[in-house]
Amino acid sequence: MTTSRRLSERKVEKFEKNIKKRGLVAESTTKKGNTYPVGPVLLGFFVFVVIGSSLFQIIRTATSGGMA
């Protein structure tokens, strides 16, 4: 089964056009490095909960004589 010459030329033309555009990306589509998916307040709260729970676990284990 062979493809038509017109179809293959159209594919080659589209490929060539994409090759020539390589590296020319609009600034709006490029990623900016200054945005974070999580806000600083939520991140601070998460760190507080993680560190607080680990300290609480250490203190509880130390007061119970090592047997949780």
mmCIF file of the N, C-alpha and C atoms, coordinates in Angstrom:
data_MODEL
# 
_entry.id   MODEL 
# 
loop_
_atom_site.group_PDB 
_atom_site.id 
_atom_site.type_symbol 
_atom_site.label_atom_id 
_atom_site.label_alt_id 
_atom_site.label_comp_id 
_atom_site.label_asym_id 
_atom_site.label_entity_id 
_atom_site.label_seq_id 
_atom_site.pdbx_PDB_ins_code 
_atom_site.Cartn_x 
_atom_site.Cartn_y 
_atom_site.Cartn_z 
_atom_site.occupancy 
_atom_site.B_iso_or_equiv 
_atom_site.pdbx_formal_charge 
_atom_site.auth_seq_id 
_atom_site.auth_comp_id 
_atom_site.auth_asym_id 
_atom_site.auth_atom_id 
_atom_site.pdbx_PDB_model_num 
ATOM 1   N N  . MET A 1 1  ? 0.848  -1.168 0.000  1.00 0.00 ? 1  MET A N  1 
ATOM 2   C CA . MET A 1 1  ? 0.000  0.000  0.000  1.00 0.00 ? 1  MET A CA 1 
ATOM 3   C C  . MET A 1 1  ? 0.899  1.239  0.000  1.00 0.00 ? 1  MET A C  1 
ATOM 4   N N  . THR A 1 2  ? 0.758  2.058  -0.983 1.00 0.00 ? 2  THR A N  1 
ATOM 5   C CA . THR A 1 2  ? 1.586  3.251  -1.094 1.00 0.00 ? 2  THR A CA 1 
ATOM 6   C C  . THR A 1 2  ? 0.741  4.499  -0.846 1.00 0.00 ? 2  THR A C  1 
ATOM 7   N N  . THR A 1 3  ? 1.375  5.514  -0.321 1.00 0.00 ? 3  THR A N  1 
ATOM 8   C CA . THR A 1 3  ? 0.675  6.772  -0.114 1.00 0.00 ? 3  THR A CA 1 
ATOM 9   C C  . THR A 1 3  ? 0.792  7.622  -1.377 1.00 0.00 ? 3  THR A C  1 
ATOM 10  N N  . SER A 1 4  ? -0.135 8.521  -1.532 1.00 0.00 ? 4  SER A N  1 
ATOM 11  C CA . SER A 1 4  ? -0.102 9.360  -2.721 1.00 0.00 ? 4  SER A CA 1 
ATOM 12  C C  . SER A 1 4  ? 1.055  10.348 -2.635 1.00 0.00 ? 4  SER A C  1 
ATOM 13  N N  . ARG A 1 5  ? 1.514  10.751 -3.777 1.00 0.00 ? 5  ARG A N  1 
ATOM 14  C CA . ARG A 1 5  ? 2.643  11.686 -3.840 1.00 0.00 ? 5  ARG A CA 1 
ATOM 15  C C  . ARG A 1 5  ? 2.273  13.023 -3.204 1.00 0.00 ? 5  ARG A C  1 
ATOM 16  N N  . ARG A 1 6  ? 1.044  13.455 -3.432 1.00 0.00 ? 6  ARG A N  1 
ATOM 17  C CA . ARG A 1 6  ? 0.601  14.736 -2.870 1.00 0.00 ? 6  ARG A CA 1 
ATOM 18  C C  . ARG A 1 6  ? 0.589  14.685 -1.341 1.00 0.00 ? 6  ARG A C  1 
ATOM 19  N N  . LEU A 1 7  ? 0.133  13.587 -0.786 1.00 0.00 ? 7  LEU A N  1 
ATOM 20  C CA . LEU A 1 7  ? 0.089  13.440 0.664  1.00 0.00 ? 7  LEU A CA 1 
ATOM 21  C C  . LEU A 1 7  ? 1.495  13.414 1.253  1.00 0.00 ? 7  LEU A C  1 
ATOM 22  N N  . SER A 1 8  ? 2.384  12.686 0.617  1.00 0.00 ? 8  SER A N  1 
ATOM 23  C CA . SER A 1 8  ? 3.749  12.621 1.131  1.00 0.00 ? 8  SER A CA 1 
ATOM 24  C C  . SER A 1 8  ? 4.452  13.966 1.008  1.00 0.00 ? 8  SER A C  1 
ATOM 25  N N  . GLU A 1 9  ? 4.195  14.711 -0.056 1.00 0.00 ? 9  GLU A N  1 
ATOM 26  C CA . GLU A 1 9  ? 4.802  16.039 -0.193 1.00 0.00 ? 9  GLU A CA 1 
ATOM 27  C C  . GLU A 1 9  ? 4.263  16.996 0.860  1.00 0.00 ? 9  GLU A C  1 
ATOM 28  N N  . ARG A 1 10 ? 2.987  16.874 1.180  1.00 0.00 ? 10 ARG A N  1 
ATOM 29  C CA . ARG A 1 10 ? 2.403  17.722 2.213  1.00 0.00 ? 10 ARG A CA 1 
ATOM 30  C C  . ARG A 1 10 ? 3.026  17.427 3.579  1.00 0.00 ? 10 ARG A C  1 
ATOM 31  N N  . LYS A 1 11 ? 3.263  16.147 3.872  1.00 0.00 ? 11 LYS A N  1 
ATOM 32  C CA . LYS A 1 11 ? 3.894  15.771 5.138  1.00 0.00 ? 11 LYS A CA 1 
ATOM 33  C C  . LYS A 1 11 ? 5.319  16.298 5.214  1.00 0.00 ? 11 LYS A C  1 
ATOM 34  N N  . VAL A 1 12 ? 6.054  16.185 4.120  1.00 0.00 ? 12 VAL A N  1 
ATOM 35  C CA . VAL A 1 12 ? 7.432  16.676 4.086  1.00 0.00 ? 12 VAL A CA 1 
ATOM 36  C C  . VAL A 1 12 ? 7.455  18.186 4.258  1.00 0.00 ? 12 VAL A C  1 
ATOM 37  N N  . GLU A 1 13 ? 6.515  18.875 3.615  1.00 0.00 ? 13 GLU A N  1 
ATOM 38  C CA . GLU A 1 13 ? 6.434  20.326 3.716  1.00 0.00 ? 13 GLU A CA 1 
ATOM 39  C C  . GLU A 1 13 ? 6.157  20.762 5.162  1.00 0.00 ? 13 GLU A C  1 
ATOM 40  N N  . LYS A 1 14 ? 5.242  20.075 5.799  1.00 0.00 ? 14 LYS A N  1 
ATOM 41  C CA . LYS A 1 14 ? 4.919  20.396 7.188  1.00 0.00 ? 14 LYS A CA 1 
ATOM 42  C C  . LYS A 1 14 ? 6.117  20.129 8.094  1.00 0.00 ? 14 LYS A C  1 
ATOM 43  N N  . PHE A 1 15 ? 6.808  19.035 7.872  1.00 0.00 ? 15 PHE A N  1 
ATOM 44  C CA . PHE A 1 15 ? 7.991  18.697 8.658  1.00 0.00 ? 15 PHE A CA 1 
ATOM 45  C C  . PHE A 1 15 ? 9.079  19.745 8.478  1.00 0.00 ? 15 PHE A C  1 
ATOM 46  N N  . GLU A 1 16 ? 9.325  20.148 7.245  1.00 0.00 ? 16 GLU A N  1 
ATOM 47  C CA . GLU A 1 16 ? 10.352 21.157 6.963  1.00 0.00 ? 16 GLU A CA 1 
ATOM 48  C C  . GLU A 1 16 ? 10.011 22.488 7.629  1.00 0.00 ? 16 GLU A C  1 
ATOM 49  N N  . LYS A 1 17 ? 8.734  22.850 7.620  1.00 0.00 ? 17 LYS A N  1 
ATOM 50  C CA . LYS A 1 17 ? 8.317  24.102 8.241  1.00 0.00 ? 17 LYS A CA 1 
ATOM 51  C C  . LYS A 1 17 ? 8.564  24.050 9.750  1.00 0.00 ? 17 LYS A C  1 
ATOM 52  N N  . ASN A 1 18 ? 8.311  22.910 10.361 1.00 0.00 ? 18 ASN A N  1 
ATOM 53  C CA . ASN A 1 18 ? 8.542  22.766 11.804 1.00 0.00 ? 18 ASN A CA 1 
ATOM 54  C C  . ASN A 1 18 ? 10.027 22.797 12.128 1.00 0.00 ? 18 ASN A C  1 
ATOM 55  N N  . ILE A 1 19 ? 10.854 22.215 11.274 1.00 0.00 ? 19 ILE A N  1 
ATOM 56  C CA . ILE A 1 19 ? 12.293 22.211 11.513 1.00 0.00 ? 19 ILE A CA 1 
ATOM 57  C C  . ILE A 1 19 ? 12.841 23.634 11.490 1.00 0.00 ? 19 ILE A C  1 
ATOM 58  N N  . LYS A 1 20 ? 12.339 24.449 10.587 1.00 0.00 ? 20 LYS A N  1 
ATOM 59  C CA . LYS A 1 20 ? 12.832 25.819 10.486 1.00 0.00 ? 20 LYS A CA 1 
ATOM 60  C C  . LYS A 1 20 ? 12.395 26.677 11.658 1.00 0.00 ? 20 LYS A C  1 
ATOM 61  N N  . LYS A 1 21 ? 11.319 26.304 12.333 1.00 0.00 ? 21 LYS A N  1 
ATOM 62  C CA . LYS A 1 21 ? 10.822 27.073 13.478 1.00 0.00 ? 21 LYS A CA 1 
ATOM 63  C C  . LYS A 1 21 ? 11.440 26.627 14.797 1.00 0.00 ? 21 LYS A C  1 
ATOM 64  N N  . ARG A 1 22 ? 12.265 25.642 14.796 1.00 0.00 ? 22 ARG A N  1 
ATOM 65  C CA . ARG A 1 22 ? 12.798 25.091 16.031 1.00 0.00 ? 22 ARG A CA 1 
ATOM 66  C C  . ARG A 1 22 ? 13.544 26.159 16.818 1.00 0.00 ? 22 ARG A C  1 
ATOM 67  N N  . GLY A 1 23 ? 13.220 26.290 18.094 1.00 0.00 ? 23 GLY A N  1 
ATOM 68  C CA . GLY A 1 23 ? 13.869 27.254 18.964 1.00 0.00 ? 23 GLY A CA 1 
ATOM 69  C C  . GLY A 1 23 ? 13.199 28.609 18.989 1.00 0.00 ? 23 GLY A C  1 
ATOM 70  N N  . LEU A 1 24 ? 12.254 28.859 18.112 1.00 0.00 ? 24 LEU A N  1 
ATOM 71  C CA . LEU A 1 24 ? 11.564 30.144 18.078 1.00 0.00 ? 24 LEU A CA 1 
ATOM 72  C C  . LEU A 1 24 ? 10.213 30.001 18.772 1.00 0.00 ? 24 LEU A C  1 
ATOM 73  N N  . VAL A 1 25 ? 10.242 29.934 20.090 1.00 0.00 ? 25 VAL A N  1 
ATOM 74  C CA . VAL A 1 25 ? 9.032  29.732 20.863 1.00 0.00 ? 25 VAL A CA 1 
ATOM 75  C C  . VAL A 1 25 ? 8.608  31.076 21.448 1.00 0.00 ? 25 VAL A C  1 
ATOM 76  N N  . ALA A 1 26 ? 7.336  31.351 21.415 1.00 0.00 ? 26 ALA A N  1 
ATOM 77  C CA . ALA A 1 26 ? 6.828  32.597 21.980 1.00 0.00 ? 26 ALA A CA 1 
ATOM 78  C C  . ALA A 1 26 ? 7.108  32.642 23.475 1.00 0.00 ? 26 ALA A C  1 
ATOM 79  N N  . GLU A 1 27 ? 7.334  33.833 23.992 1.00 0.00 ? 27 GLU A N  1 
ATOM 80  C CA . GLU A 1 27 ? 7.693  33.976 25.398 1.00 0.00 ? 27 GLU A CA 1 
ATOM 81  C C  . GLU A 1 27 ? 6.555  33.564 26.324 1.00 0.00 ? 27 GLU A C  1 
ATOM 82  N N  . SER A 1 28 ? 5.325  33.683 25.861 1.00 0.00 ? 28 SER A N  1 
ATOM 83  C CA . SER A 1 28 ? 4.184  33.342 26.705 1.00 0.00 ? 28 SER A CA 1 
ATOM 84  C C  . SER A 1 28 ? 4.076  31.834 26.942 1.00 0.00 ? 28 SER A C  1 
ATOM 85  N N  . THR A 1 29 ? 4.638  31.023 26.062 1.00 0.00 ? 29 THR A N  1 
ATOM 86  C CA . THR A 1 29 ? 4.539  29.578 26.231 1.00 0.00 ? 29 THR A CA 1 
ATOM 87  C C  . THR A 1 29 ? 5.709  28.989 27.000 1.00 0.00 ? 29 THR A C  1 
ATOM 88  N N  . THR A 1 30 ? 6.775  29.758 27.192 1.00 0.00 ? 30 THR A N  1 
ATOM 89  C CA . THR A 1 30 ? 7.910  29.240 27.937 1.00 0.00 ? 30 THR A CA 1 
ATOM 90  C C  . THR A 1 30 ? 7.615  29.309 29.420 1.00 0.00 ? 30 THR A C  1 
ATOM 91  N N  . LYS A 1 31 ? 8.213  28.408 30.180 1.00 0.00 ? 31 LYS A N  1 
ATOM 92  C CA . LYS A 1 31 ? 7.988  28.368 31.616 1.00 0.00 ? 31 LYS A CA 1 
ATOM 93  C C  . LYS A 1 31 ? 8.787  29.461 32.298 1.00 0.00 ? 31 LYS A C  1 
ATOM 94  N N  . LYS A 1 32 ? 8.162  30.082 33.262 1.00 0.00 ? 32 LYS A N  1 
ATOM 95  C CA . LYS A 1 32 ? 8.847  31.081 34.065 1.00 0.00 ? 32 LYS A CA 1 
ATOM 96  C C  . LYS A 1 32 ? 9.269  30.425 35.367 1.00 0.00 ? 32 LYS A C  1 
ATOM 97  N N  . GLY A 1 33 ? 10.471 30.684 35.816 1.00 0.00 ? 33 GLY A N  1 
ATOM 98  C CA . GLY A 1 33 ? 10.999 30.016 37.006 1.00 0.00 ? 33 GLY A CA 1 
ATOM 99  C C  . GLY A 1 33 ? 10.600 30.639 38.315 1.00 0.00 ? 33 GLY A C  1 
ATOM 100 N N  . ASN A 1 34 ? 9.836  31.736 38.331 1.00 0.00 ? 34 ASN A N  1 
ATOM 101 C CA . ASN A 1 34 ? 9.543  32.426 39.580 1.00 0.00 ? 34 ASN A CA 1 
ATOM 102 C C  . ASN A 1 34 ? 8.220  32.015 40.209 1.00 0.00 ? 34 ASN A C  1 
ATOM 103 N N  . THR A 1 35 ? 7.411  31.245 39.554 1.00 0.00 ? 35 THR A N  1 
ATOM 104 C CA . THR A 1 35 ? 6.127  30.862 40.118 1.00 0.00 ? 35 THR A CA 1 
ATOM 105 C C  . THR A 1 35 ? 6.237  29.509 40.815 1.00 0.00 ? 35 THR A C  1 
ATOM 106 N N  . TYR A 1 36 ? 5.578  29.421 41.972 1.00 0.00 ? 36 TYR A N  1 
ATOM 107 C CA . TYR A 1 36 ? 5.566  28.185 42.735 1.00 0.00 ? 36 TYR A CA 1 
ATOM 108 C C  . TYR A 1 36 ? 4.137  27.650 42.775 1.00 0.00 ? 36 TYR A C  1 
ATOM 109 N N  . PRO A 1 37 ? 3.965  26.336 42.723 1.00 0.00 ? 37 PRO A N  1 
ATOM 110 C CA . PRO A 1 37 ? 2.611  25.793 42.757 1.00 0.00 ? 37 PRO A CA 1 
ATOM 111 C C  . PRO A 1 37 ? 1.979  25.896 44.146 1.00 0.00 ? 37 PRO A C  1 
ATOM 112 N N  . VAL A 1 38 ? 2.804  26.115 45.194 1.00 0.00 ? 38 VAL A N  1 
ATOM 113 C CA . VAL A 1 38 ? 2.305  26.196 46.561 1.00 0.00 ? 38 VAL A CA 1 
ATOM 114 C C  . VAL A 1 38 ? 2.736  27.539 47.131 1.00 0.00 ? 38 VAL A C  1 
ATOM 115 N N  . GLY A 1 39 ? 1.837  28.199 47.836 1.00 0.00 ? 39 GLY A N  1 
ATOM 116 C CA . GLY A 1 39 ? 2.153  29.484 48.438 1.00 0.00 ? 39 GLY A CA 1 
ATOM 117 C C  . GLY A 1 39 ? 3.063  29.333 49.647 1.00 0.00 ? 39 GLY A C  1 
ATOM 118 N N  . PRO A 1 40 ? 3.734  30.418 50.051 1.00 0.00 ? 40 PRO A N  1 
ATOM 119 C CA . PRO A 1 40 ? 4.660  30.342 51.193 1.00 0.00 ? 40 PRO A CA 1 
ATOM 120 C C  . PRO A 1 40 ? 3.949  30.052 52.514 1.00 0.00 ? 40 PRO A C  1 
ATOM 121 N N  . VAL A 1 41 ? 2.699  30.500 52.672 1.00 0.00 ? 41 VAL A N  1 
ATOM 122 C CA . VAL A 1 41 ? 1.969  30.243 53.917 1.00 0.00 ? 41 VAL A CA 1 
ATOM 123 C C  . VAL A 1 41 ? 1.658  28.754 54.037 1.00 0.00 ? 41 VAL A C  1 
ATOM 124 N N  . LEU A 1 42 ? 1.195  28.167 52.965 1.00 0.00 ? 42 LEU A N  1 
ATOM 125 C CA . LEU A 1 42 ? 0.871  26.735 52.984 1.00 0.00 ? 42 LEU A CA 1 
ATOM 126 C C  . LEU A 1 42 ? 2.130  25.897 53.181 1.00 0.00 ? 42 LEU A C  1 
ATOM 127 N N  . LEU A 1 43 ? 3.219  26.307 52.560 1.00 0.00 ? 43 LEU A N  1 
ATOM 128 C CA . LEU A 1 43 ? 4.478  25.592 52.732 1.00 0.00 ? 43 LEU A CA 1 
ATOM 129 C C  . LEU A 1 43 ? 4.966  25.693 54.168 1.00 0.00 ? 43 LEU A C  1 
ATOM 130 N N  . GLY A 1 44 ? 4.864  26.877 54.778 1.00 0.00 ? 44 GLY A N  1 
ATOM 131 C CA . GLY A 1 44 ? 5.249  27.056 56.178 1.00 0.00 ? 44 GLY A CA 1 
ATOM 132 C C  . GLY A 1 44 ? 4.407  26.207 57.102 1.00 0.00 ? 44 GLY A C  1 
ATOM 133 N N  . PHE A 1 45 ? 3.099  26.147 56.834 1.00 0.00 ? 45 PHE A N  1 
ATOM 134 C CA . PHE A 1 45 ? 2.212  25.321 57.652 1.00 0.00 ? 45 PHE A CA 1 
ATOM 135 C C  . PHE A 1 45 ? 2.572  23.848 57.531 1.00 0.00 ? 45 PHE A C  1 
ATOM 136 N N  . PHE A 1 46 ? 2.876  23.399 56.332 1.00 0.00 ? 46 PHE A N  1 
ATOM 137 C CA . PHE A 1 46 ? 3.260  22.004 56.114 1.00 0.00 ? 46 PHE A CA 1 
ATOM 138 C C  . PHE A 1 46 ? 4.540  21.664 56.883 1.00 0.00 ? 46 PHE A C  1 
ATOM 139 N N  . VAL A 1 47 ? 5.538  22.548 56.815 1.00 0.00 ? 47 VAL A N  1 
ATOM 140 C CA . VAL A 1 47 ? 6.791  22.318 57.541 1.00 0.00 ? 47 VAL A CA 1 
ATOM 141 C C  . VAL A 1 47 ? 6.533  22.309 59.043 1.00 0.00 ? 47 VAL A C  1 
ATOM 142 N N  . PHE A 1 48 ? 5.690  23.214 59.521 1.00 0.00 ? 48 PHE A N  1 
ATOM 143 C CA . PHE A 1 48 ? 5.345  23.269 60.939 1.00 0.00 ? 48 PHE A CA 1 
ATOM 144 C C  . PHE A 1 48 ? 4.705  21.965 61.390 1.00 0.00 ? 48 PHE A C  1 
ATOM 145 N N  . VAL A 1 49 ? 3.784  21.440 60.616 1.00 0.00 ? 49 VAL A N  1 
ATOM 146 C CA . VAL A 1 49 ? 3.091  20.198 60.986 1.00 0.00 ? 49 VAL A CA 1 
ATOM 147 C C  . VAL A 1 49 ? 4.053  19.020 60.974 1.00 0.00 ? 49 VAL A C  1 
ATOM 148 N N  . VAL A 1 50 ? 4.906  18.934 59.956 1.00 0.00 ? 50 VAL A N  1 
ATOM 149 C CA . VAL A 1 50 ? 5.827  17.796 59.854 1.00 0.00 ? 50 VAL A CA 1 
ATOM 150 C C  . VAL A 1 50 ? 6.849  17.823 60.980 1.00 0.00 ? 50 VAL A C  1 
ATOM 151 N N  . ILE A 1 51 ? 7.485  18.971 61.183 1.00 0.00 ? 51 ILE A N  1 
ATOM 152 C CA . ILE A 1 51 ? 8.505  19.064 62.233 1.00 0.00 ? 51 ILE A CA 1 
ATOM 153 C C  . ILE A 1 51 ? 7.863  18.940 63.614 1.00 0.00 ? 51 ILE A C  1 
ATOM 154 N N  . GLY A 1 52 ? 6.706  19.562 63.801 1.00 0.00 ? 52 GLY A N  1 
ATOM 155 C CA . GLY A 1 52 ? 6.016  19.475 65.084 1.00 0.00 ? 52 GLY A CA 1 
ATOM 156 C C  . GLY A 1 52 ? 5.610  18.055 65.426 1.00 0.00 ? 52 GLY A C  1 
ATOM 157 N N  . SER A 1 53 ? 5.105  17.329 64.459 1.00 0.00 ? 53 SER A N  1 
ATOM 158 C CA . SER A 1 53 ? 4.689  15.954 64.745 1.00 0.00 ? 53 SER A CA 1 
ATOM 159 C C  . SER A 1 53 ? 5.888  15.054 65.027 1.00 0.00 ? 53 SER A C  1 
ATOM 160 N N  . SER A 1 54 ? 6.990  15.307 64.339 1.00 0.00 ? 54 SER A N  1 
ATOM 161 C CA . SER A 1 54 ? 8.175  14.496 64.625 1.00 0.00 ? 54 SER A CA 1 
ATOM 162 C C  . SER A 1 54 ? 8.733  14.803 66.010 1.00 0.00 ? 54 SER A C  1 
ATOM 163 N N  . LEU A 1 55 ? 8.756  16.084 66.398 1.00 0.00 ? 55 LEU A N  1 
ATOM 164 C CA . LEU A 1 55 ? 9.207  16.428 67.752 1.00 0.00 ? 55 LEU A CA 1 
ATOM 165 C C  . LEU A 1 55 ? 8.276  15.837 68.800 1.00 0.00 ? 55 LEU A C  1 
ATOM 166 N N  . PHE A 1 56 ? 6.982  15.907 68.570 1.00 0.00 ? 56 PHE A N  1 
ATOM 167 C CA . PHE A 1 56 ? 6.018  15.317 69.496 1.00 0.00 ? 56 PHE A CA 1 
ATOM 168 C C  . PHE A 1 56 ? 6.246  13.819 69.641 1.00 0.00 ? 56 PHE A C  1 
ATOM 169 N N  . GLN A 1 57 ? 6.523  13.138 68.540 1.00 0.00 ? 57 GLN A N  1 
ATOM 170 C CA . GLN A 1 57 ? 6.772  11.692 68.585 1.00 0.00 ? 57 GLN A CA 1 
ATOM 171 C C  . GLN A 1 57 ? 8.052  11.389 69.356 1.00 0.00 ? 57 GLN A C  1 
ATOM 172 N N  . ILE A 1 58 ? 9.108  12.189 69.152 1.00 0.00 ? 58 ILE A N  1 
ATOM 173 C CA . ILE A 1 58 ? 10.369 11.983 69.878 1.00 0.00 ? 58 ILE A CA 1 
ATOM 174 C C  . ILE A 1 58 ? 10.161 12.176 71.366 1.00 0.00 ? 58 ILE A C  1 
ATOM 175 N N  . ILE A 1 59 ? 9.452  13.239 71.753 1.00 0.00 ? 59 ILE A N  1 
ATOM 176 C CA . ILE A 1 59 ? 9.211  13.500 73.171 1.00 0.00 ? 59 ILE A CA 1 
ATOM 177 C C  . ILE A 1 59 ? 8.362  12.389 73.778 1.00 0.00 ? 59 ILE A C  1 
ATOM 178 N N  . ARG A 1 60 ? 7.345  11.923 73.080 1.00 0.00 ? 60 ARG A N  1 
ATOM 179 C CA . ARG A 1 60 ? 6.480  10.858 73.593 1.00 0.00 ? 60 ARG A CA 1 
ATOM 180 C C  . ARG A 1 60 ? 7.259  9.557  73.769 1.00 0.00 ? 60 ARG A C  1 
ATOM 181 N N  . THR A 1 61 ? 8.158  9.276  72.797 1.00 0.00 ? 61 THR A N  1 
ATOM 182 C CA . THR A 1 61 ? 8.944  8.051  72.889 1.00 0.00 ? 61 THR A CA 1 
ATOM 183 C C  . THR A 1 61 ? 9.947  8.151  74.045 1.00 0.00 ? 61 THR A C  1 
ATOM 184 N N  . ALA A 1 62 ? 10.541 9.315  74.256 1.00 0.00 ? 62 ALA A N  1 
ATOM 185 C CA . ALA A 1 62 ? 11.517 9.492  75.329 1.00 0.00 ? 62 ALA A CA 1 
ATOM 186 C C  . ALA A 1 62 ? 10.877 9.408  76.687 1.00 0.00 ? 62 ALA A C  1 
ATOM 187 N N  . THR A 1 63 ? 9.672  9.932  76.862 1.00 0.00 ? 63 THR A N  1 
ATOM 188 C CA . THR A 1 63 ? 9.010  9.893  78.186 1.00 0.00 ? 63 THR A CA 1 
ATOM 189 C C  . THR A 1 63 ? 8.434  8.525  78.491 1.00 0.00 ? 63 THR A C  1 
ATOM 190 N N  . SER A 1 64 ? 8.148  7.743  77.480 1.00 0.00 ? 64 SER A N  1 
ATOM 191 C CA . SER A 1 64 ? 7.552  6.421  77.774 1.00 0.00 ? 64 SER A CA 1 
ATOM 192 C C  . SER A 1 64 ? 8.637  5.352  77.945 1.00 0.00 ? 64 SER A C  1 
ATOM 193 N N  . GLY A 1 65 ? 9.892  5.720  77.939 1.00 0.00 ? 65 GLY A N  1 
ATOM 194 C CA . GLY A 1 65 ? 10.955 4.757  78.172 1.00 0.00 ? 65 GLY A CA 1 
ATOM 195 C C  . GLY A 1 65 ? 11.342 4.000  76.917 1.00 0.00 ? 65 GLY A C  1 
ATOM 196 N N  . GLY A 1 66 ? 11.059 4.497  75.760 1.00 0.00 ? 66 GLY A N  1 
ATOM 197 C CA . GLY A 1 66 ? 11.468 3.870  74.517 1.00 0.00 ? 66 GLY A CA 1 
ATOM 198 C C  . GLY A 1 66 ? 10.453 2.897  73.950 1.00 0.00 ? 66 GLY A C  1 
ATOM 199 N N  . MET A 1 67 ? 9.393  2.611  74.701 1.00 0.00 ? 67 MET A N  1 
ATOM 200 C CA . MET A 1 67 ? 8.351  1.712  74.204 1.00 0.00 ? 67 MET A CA 1 
ATOM 201 C C  . MET A 1 67 ? 7.129  2.537  73.836 1.00 0.00 ? 67 MET A C  1 
ATOM 202 N N  . ALA A 1 68 ? 6.835  2.610  72.563 1.00 0.00 ? 68 ALA A N  1 
ATOM 203 C CA . ALA A 1 68 ? 5.678  3.389  72.123 1.00 0.00 ? 68 ALA A CA 1 
ATOM 204 C C  . ALA A 1 68 ? 4.480  2.568  72.327 1.00 0.00 ? 68 ALA A C  1 
# 
